[in-house]
Amino acid sequence: MFKQFLKNTGWVLLANMATKGIGLITISFLSKLITSIELGIYNSYINAAAYINQIADLGASTVLQKASACAKDSESKKVLEKKMSAAILLGGLSNLCILLLVTLNIEFFSQLLFNQKPVDLTHLLILITIIQFFFQLPTYVLMGIGHFRYYSLRNIVTAFTSLLCVIVPAIFWGLRGAIFGYLAATLINTAFTWIITLRILKLEQIKISLNSSFSGLVQVLKEGFWFYFGNTFLGAIAGLFTITLFSKYISIESFGFLRIAASINAITAIIPSALMPVTLSVLSRHSEQDTIRIKSFQIRYVFGAIFLFTSLLLLGIKPVIDLLFNAEYEKGLVLICPLILVNIIILMQGLFSNFLIAGGKMKFLGTISTLSIVLHIILSYLLIPGLGNTGYLISWLVPQFLSHLLTTIKEFSSNQSYKKIKEIKWFYLITIPALFITFYAGFLPISDPLRVYVLICIIPLYFIAFIKFAVSGQELTALNKQVLHKIKND
């Protein structure tokens, strides 16, 4: 099982390295072609379309991925066929209803979200949103079924298509060209994704149809709605609310800085993003006793790698911004640096959420996410109008930290096997204080010399302590044997 896990992770890791790199290049070029204010407008439009699409999901995507991961015999494949049919109809109908509502009230929504009257680009949100639904749906099937070679190929091709379609029109027509190019890329990528998915379904002897009964729609809603409500619906509402608050109380330019932070964070997320779909597929098919090794491996090595990479990134963040974007974006470091740090918590939260999803604890995750997002919305409403960027950072950090804390406690309390792994205990004893010290340094002004001194000290000390106490010699020996065996066979 561990060998299969490493092989699949390798495919997805390769794809993530390519797609995240291409995504960073896309934003890098775009930031040089349009102003920081225009990048903020671009980010707000693209994010608004994504959030509306998430609202219309109704939990279908999560149910579909879980059913795909369990489709290993004829009976479970029939279950997947029914759920796939129900998910397509449910998502399609909800998208049409929401987009009709937005279309009929376009002036109200434009004023609410962007603090401006609707322009022709605003109407593109409707097209982008409905196309994104058909683009995302087959992706969850590919992740669940476990054909990670095709999944990786799809990700690389779609990322490269987006690069060309966004940047080339932006060279000639600026912001307008970038948004129209994004629409064109979404259309092309949707067609390509469905071609690959249909090929996989045929290979797995899984049929696709739209003959779903009302009871099938209800079953999908019943299985995925609570998780969707906490993780997707409220998150999308919070995202739209954030766009509104930035355009009204901070600036649309600062919302563009969030895009810069997200692009940098995507590089940090390469390894965790590669692990997550593979983890869900593998853990859904094996017992808890068999999977504790994979969980322990991910918690220590992935978290440790993320922490060290983020600390090094913060140490050289100013030249990174100047190189990838331009000096105009240095004024956004007050937002970008703290968001890079918060991303550590978000990535680990995603890792533990995957463990709990595979264990069938979706209602717990839905509850935690609901409370976290409600807290984020309340804090945003109370703090952003008066504190601006600082208020946004507090409203983002506090719920993420509490959510990760509760999710970690739930995972450890649900599996007593963790108590037998001494490296886990040492790992947290080393990492928690190091994390707090790094957060302190990350929130200091970029010109403060104490910030550099703290980071220079914490990075080597953490690395030495991690290698000495949190690394298992038996694990490394087993991993080296598998890698050498693979190289020999190749």
C-alpha positions, 0 to 999 in steps of 0.5 A: 500500500505504501508503495502505491501511495508513493507512486500516485503521490509522485504523479500528482506531485509532478503535476502540482509542481508544473501547475503551481509554477505555471500559475505563478508565472501567469500572475507574475506576467499579468502583474507586469501587464496591468496595474495593481488596481487592475489586478485587484479588479481581476482577482475580485471578478474571478473569485466572485465567479468561483464563490458563486459556483461553490454556493451552487455545489450543494455538496455534490462534489464531495459526495462524488469524490468519496463515491469515486474513491470507493468504486472498486467492484460492480456494486460500488460502481453502480452506486457511483453511476447513480450519484454521478447522475444525481450530482450533475442534475443537482449542480446544474439546476442549482447553478441555473437558479442562482445565475438567473437570480444574479442576472435579474438583479445584476445592478444590485449584486454589482453594487453590493460586491464591487461597489460600482455599477455593472459593466460589460465585464460583470456579465461575464461572471455569469458565463464563467460561473456556469462553465466552471461547474462543468469544469470542476465536476469531472475533476472530483471523479478523476481524483476519487477513482485514482487514475492519477496519471491522467489527473496529472496530465489534465492539470498540466494541460489546463494550467498551460492553456490558462497561461496562454489564454490569459496572458496573450490577450492581456498583452494587447487589451490589458484587464479586458483581455485577461478576463475574456482570456480566462473565459476562453481558457475555462471553455477549452479546459472544460472540454479537455477534462470531459474527454479524459474523464469519459475515457476513464469511465469507459475504461472502468466500465462506469456509465454516465447518464442523466436518468436520476430520480428525485430520491437520488437527488435527496440522497446526495443532498443528505450525504454531503449537505452538512459538510458542504454547508460548513466547508463550501457554502459558508466559505463562499459567502465569507469570500463574497463578503470579503470582496464587499468589505475590501471594496468598501473599507480598504481598497480593491488594490489590496484585494489584488495583494491577496492574489499575490499571496495566494500565488506564492502560497500555491508553491508552498502547497505543492506537496500537500496538494499532491498528497491530499487526493492520493490520501483520500483515495488510499485511506478510503480503501484500507483499515485504520491499522494499515493507514497509520503509517501514512498519516504519521509520515504526512503529519511530521514530514509534510508539516516540517517541510512546509514550516522550513520552506515558509520560514526561508521564503519570509527571510527573502520575501522582498527580493522574491516580490521584486523578481516575480512581480515588481516593486509596486507590490512591496507595499502589499507585504503588510498583507502578504507576509502574514497570509503566507504564515497563516497558510501553514495552518490552512495546509495542515488543516486540509491534511487532517480534514482528509484523514477525517473525511476518509474516516467518515467524520464529515458531519464533525468537519462540517460543524467545525467549518461552520463555526470557524467561518461564522466566526470569520464573518463576525470578526470581519464585520467588526474589525475590518471597517475600523482596522482595515488590513489588520482587522482582516488578518485577525479575522482570518488567523483566529478561526483558522487556528481554532479550526485546526486545533479542534480538528487535530484533537479529534483525529488524535483522540479517534485513533489511539495508535498515535500514542505509540509513535514517539516521533509524533510527540517530539514533533509537536514539542519542537514545532509549536514553539517554533511556529509561535516564534516565526509568527511573531517575526512574520508580523513584524515590519519588513524593515525591522532587523529583529525580524531577520535575526529571529528567522536566521536563528529559528530555521537551523535550530528547528531543522537540527531538532527535527532531524534528531527527534522527529525522524524515524530511522526505520521509516527512512530505511524502508523508504530508501529501499523502496526508492532504490528498488524503483530505480533498479527496476527502471 
